[in-house]
Amino acid sequence: MMEQYFTMSRHEDWDENDRNRPYWKQVFAHFAALEGMELEYFGADDAAHEFKLDDIIFKVLEDPDDGYRSHLGVIEYGTQSESIFFRTSLGKVRIETYTGENPPDREEGDDWSNEACQGYCLVDVADGHMWLRFGTDNTDDYYPYFVFRHHPKEQEIEV
């Protein structure tokens, strides 16, 4: 069973979170049911925190903690969006969870040596390329922050 790393809140208003929590848990159950399946990936919109799998557009929402901290909050989905996705699939992906001090997309020179992080990534079934990572990272085990990082593949251009 997929780990649940969402806080199931996205408002500083506790009453609003309590009112919506059953819905968000139901949406997460649908998202978790996709674990292990091969799904068509149509891209992601970093600014809107959205990605498209098959015919479903998922929106990942941040949970504000205070002025400096935030967490992976909730996920919602639908079929309509202002975002632009590819018309044809970029490949088949699998949803995976990750945890640990080094996120799977850590690059040389990143100053993340003290971070603990957890979340989800979309991994290409054919070649292992990580298209997208979203979750909660943590600097010095003191400043959690929401992350949504899209990693397009390098394209070979024929001349």
N, C-alpha and C positions, 0 to 999 in steps of 0.2 A: 504494500500500500504506500502511496506517495506521502511523503512528509508534508505537513501543513505549516508553512512558514509565514502565512498571512496573519496579521494581527486581528483581522475581521472588524476593523474600524477605520474611518477615514475623516472623521470630524473631531474637532475639539469639544463639540457638544455631545456629552455622554448620552442624553436622551435620544438624540438622532441615531447614534450608533446602536443603542439597544433596540430601537424600532426596526432598523435595517439588518441587524445581525442574522436573523433566520434566513433572509433572502441571500445574503452573502455566503452563508454556509452552504446553501443549496447550489449556488453558482460554483463554489469551490468543489463540491462533490462532483459536478459535471466535469470540471477541469481535471480533477484527479482521476476520473474514469478514463481519461485519454492516455494515461500512462501506459507505455509499452506499445501503443499503436503507432503505425506509420501514417503520418498525416502530410498532406500537401502544404507547402509553405509558400506564401505569396508576398512576404516582406514584412517590414516593420516601420513605424513612424516614431523616431526617437522623441520628437517634441510632444506628441500626443500620448506617448506610452502605449501604443497600440500595435498589434500584430495580427496577421490573418492566417488561419489554418483551415484548410478545406473551404467551406463557405461561411465560416464563423470569424468575426472580428472580436478579439479579446482586448480589453482596456485594463491596464494595470494602474491602480490608484495608490497614491502615497498616503500614509497615515502620519499627519504632523504631530510631533511630540511637544516640541517647544520651538523657539526661534532658531535653535541650532541642531536639533535632532529630528530624525524622521525614520520611518520604518516602511517595509512593504505592507500595505494596508489591505486592500481588497482587489478582487478581479471581477469585472463585469463583461458581458458579451452581448453581441447582437449581429445584425446583418447590414447595418447602415453606419456610415462614418464619413467624416470630412477628410480623412486621410486618403492618400493615393497609394494603392497597392499594385503589384504587377498583375497583368491579365493572365499570364501563364505561370505555372508553378516554378519556383526556383529549385525545387527538389523535395524529397521526402525527409521529414524530420521526426525525431522522437523527443518527447518531453522528459527531462531528467532533473533530479535534484542534486544540489551540491552543498557541501559544508566545508569548513576548514579555514586555515589561516591564509591560504593562497587561492584566490578565485581562479577559475579556469582560463580567464583571459588576461592574466597578469602579464605585463610586458616588461622587458628589460628596462631598468631605471625607474619603474614605478616605486614610490615610497610607501608600500603597503605591507611592510614586513610585520607590523604588529596588528594587522586586522584579523578579526574573526568575521566570517561572512556565511550567509546561507541564502538559498533561493533556488531558482529554476533556470534551466537553459534548454534551448532548442538545438539539438545536435543532428547534423546531416547523417542520414542512415548510410549513404554511399561512401563518404570519405571521412567522417568524424568531425567535419568543420562545425564549429559552434557559431550559429547564426545570431543568437540572442541570449543575453543573460539578464535576469532581473531578480531583485531580492533586497536584502538588507546587508550592507557592509558595516564594519565597525572599526573605527580608528582608536587604537590604544584601549580597547574594551571600555570606552567612555562615550564616544560620539557615534552612535548608530546613524546611518544615513541610507536613504532609498537609492537604489541604482537600477537603471534600465539602459543597457548597452547593446546596440545592434552592430554586428560585424559582417558587412558584406564580403563576399568572396572576391579575391583578385581575379580579374578577367584577363584572359590571354587574347590579345588582338592579333588577328592574322593580317599580314601585309601583302 
